[in-house]
Amino acid sequence: MLDHVSLGVSDLARAAAFYDAVLAPLGYVRLFSNERGVGYGTAGAKDEAFAILAAGEHAKAPGVGSHLALTAPSRSAVDAFHAAAIDVGATDEGAPGLRPQYGSGYYAAFVRDLDGYRLEAVCHEG
């Protein structure tokens, strides 16, 4: 259904360093970078699935109830995403673990990035 998602960030260089660190454990790499934005996806992909865009003081995370869920290939990738995010300044919004309320085999972790976006890494098992 979705082709790509872009988030406006207040400081592009700071956000790029953050996303380089937290997306790597999930298997995503930087596909492009310029003064306007940075795009991420799987290695060798033609187009980015996720991008951050320089928005300066206009960057504003959405309100309660909004988040971006990123696919993780395994529990260990979810764990590594969470650890990397905390190491680079994210706020913990839910440590890695099973979330049976979302379905059988739903293993996820939640953080809030440096601009206030709520992020989830999720692995669907079985």
FIMAR-960932 format. One record per residue (C-alpha): z, y, x. Coordinates in pm, 1 decimal. Layout:
BEGIN
<r up="Z" north="Y" east="X"/>
...
***
This chain:
BEGIN
<r up="0.0" north="0.0" east="0.0"/>
<r up="91.7" north="252.4" east="269.2"/>
<r up="-154.2" north="347.2" east="541.5"/>
<r up="85.8" north="546.6" east="758.5"/>
<r up="401.8" north="756.2" east="750.7"/>
<r up="471.9" north="1081.6" east="936.5"/>
<r up="804.2" north="1260.8" east="981.7"/>
<r up="846.9" north="1624.2" east="1081.1"/>
<r up="1088.9" north="1670.0" east="1371.5"/>
<r up="1262.7" north="1975.7" east="1508.9"/>
<r up="1212.1" north="1893.9" east="1878.9"/>
<r up="908.9" north="1676.1" east="1952.7"/>
<r up="1002.5" north="1581.5" east="2310.3"/>
<r up="1357.8" north="1484.0" east="2208.8"/>
<r up="1234.6" north="1287.5" east="1906.9"/>
<r up="964.1" north="1112.2" east="2112.2"/>
<r up="1224.5" north="992.5" east="2363.2"/>
<r up="1439.1" north="869.4" east="2073.4"/>
<r up="1154.9" north="682.8" east="1901.6"/>
<r up="1021.3" north="538.5" east="2229.1"/>
<r up="1364.2" north="378.4" east="2276.3"/>
<r up="1427.9" north="255.1" east="1921.4"/>
<r up="1078.4" north="130.5" east="1837.7"/>
<r up="1030.0" north="-71.7" east="2158.0"/>
<r up="1269.4" north="-352.2" east="2051.8"/>
<r up="1068.3" north="-387.9" east="1729.4"/>
<r up="743.4" north="-432.5" east="1922.9"/>
<r up="596.1" north="-88.3" east="1855.5"/>
<r up="445.7" north="130.3" east="2128.0"/>
<r up="327.5" north="486.9" east="2164.3"/>
<r up="-42.0" north="500.9" east="2078.3"/>
<r up="-99.9" north="872.5" east="2127.4"/>
<r up="84.6" north="1188.0" east="2212.3"/>
<r up="-13.4" north="1553.0" east="2216.2"/>
<r up="152.5" north="1890.5" east="2154.9"/>
<r up="138.2" north="1835.5" east="1777.6"/>
<r up="269.8" north="1481.4" east="1748.5"/>
<r up="329.3" north="1129.7" east="1871.8"/>
<r up="194.0" north="816.8" east="1704.5"/>
<r up="325.7" north="460.3" east="1715.9"/>
<r up="201.2" north="117.5" east="1619.7"/>
<r up="141.3" north="-227.4" east="1759.1"/>
<r up="-15.0" north="-252.8" east="2104.9"/>
<r up="-392.5" north="-236.0" east="2082.0"/>
<r up="-396.0" north="-93.7" east="1729.1"/>
<r up="-672.2" north="155.7" east="1656.6"/>
<r up="-456.6" north="384.0" east="1441.6"/>
<r up="-87.9" north="463.4" east="1425.1"/>
<r up="126.4" north="336.7" east="1137.9"/>
<r up="407.0" north="583.8" east="1213.3"/>
<r up="401.6" north="932.7" east="1361.6"/>
<r up="638.1" north="1216.6" east="1436.4"/>
<r up="503.9" north="1568.8" east="1404.3"/>
<r up="630.3" north="1892.7" east="1555.8"/>
<r up="781.5" north="2092.3" east="1268.7"/>
<r up="1035.8" north="2308.0" east="1451.7"/>
<r up="1292.7" north="2472.5" east="1227.7"/>
<r up="1098.8" north="2354.4" east="922.4"/>
<r up="1192.9" north="1988.3" east="984.6"/>
<r up="1406.0" north="1861.2" east="701.1"/>
<r up="1505.4" north="1503.4" east="626.7"/>
<r up="1489.4" north="1393.7" east="261.7"/>
<r up="1808.5" north="1360.1" east="61.1"/>
<r up="2031.9" north="1072.8" east="-41.2"/>
<r up="1850.2" north="756.4" east="-137.8"/>
<r up="1557.8" north="800.3" east="101.7"/>
<r up="1501.1" north="592.9" east="410.8"/>
<r up="1228.5" north="438.1" east="622.8"/>
<r up="1244.6" north="60.4" east="671.1"/>
<r up="1077.5" north="-78.5" east="982.0"/>
<r up="976.8" north="-443.7" east="1014.8"/>
<r up="1159.6" north="-637.6" east="1286.0"/>
<r up="1036.6" north="-974.6" east="1412.6"/>
<r up="1385.2" north="-1123.7" east="1453.6"/>
<r up="1758.2" north="-1070.4" east="1425.1"/>
<r up="1776.4" north="-995.8" east="1796.1"/>
<r up="1515.8" north="-719.6" east="1749.2"/>
<r up="1728.9" north="-567.6" east="1470.4"/>
<r up="2032.9" north="-585.5" east="1699.7"/>
<r up="1840.7" north="-424.9" east="1987.9"/>
<r up="1702.3" north="-150.0" east="1760.0"/>
<r up="2053.9" north="-62.2" east="1646.6"/>
<r up="2198.9" north="-67.4" east="1999.9"/>
<r up="1913.8" north="146.5" east="2137.3"/>
<r up="1946.2" north="396.5" east="1853.0"/>
<r up="2320.6" north="438.5" east="1906.8"/>
<r up="2264.2" north="470.7" east="2284.0"/>
<r up="2022.0" north="760.7" east="2231.8"/>
<r up="2235.8" north="953.8" east="1985.2"/>
<r up="2176.7" north="810.0" east="1637.3"/>
<r up="2458.6" north="785.8" east="1386.1"/>
<r up="2554.6" north="435.9" east="1273.2"/>
<r up="2482.4" north="389.2" east="902.8"/>
<r up="2533.5" north="10.9" east="892.5"/>
<r up="2572.7" north="-237.0" east="1176.9"/>
<r up="2333.3" north="-531.5" east="1205.8"/>
<r up="2405.1" north="-810.3" east="961.5"/>
<r up="2297.2" north="-1003.6" east="658.4"/>
<r up="2258.4" north="-800.6" east="340.1"/>
<r up="2264.6" north="-1067.5" east="64.8"/>
<r up="2264.1" north="-794.0" east="-200.3"/>
<r up="1901.1" north="-726.3" east="-96.8"/>
<r up="1794.8" north="-1091.9" east="-92.4"/>
<r up="1845.9" north="-1419.0" east="84.2"/>
<r up="1780.2" north="-1391.3" east="457.5"/>
<r up="1772.2" north="-1009.0" east="458.4"/>
<r up="1904.4" north="-909.1" east="803.2"/>
<r up="1912.0" north="-536.2" east="870.9"/>
<r up="2073.2" north="-240.1" east="1045.3"/>
<r up="2077.3" north="127.3" east="947.0"/>
<r up="2097.6" north="444.8" east="1156.6"/>
<r up="2040.7" north="816.4" east="1107.2"/>
<r up="1813.3" north="973.9" east="1369.2"/>
<r up="1858.9" north="1305.1" east="1548.9"/>
<r up="1688.8" north="1500.9" east="1266.5"/>
<r up="1882.9" north="1329.4" east="988.2"/>
<r up="1626.7" north="1068.2" east="881.0"/>
<r up="1780.9" north="739.7" east="768.2"/>
<r up="1612.6" north="444.4" east="937.6"/>
<r up="1642.2" north="73.4" east="879.2"/>
<r up="1521.5" north="-219.8" east="1086.8"/>
<r up="1486.9" north="-534.8" east="876.6"/>
<r up="1402.3" north="-897.5" east="940.9"/>
<r up="1321.2" north="-1117.0" east="641.2"/>
<r up="1422.0" north="-1475.2" east="721.2"/>
<r up="1301.1" north="-1781.4" east="537.0"/>
***
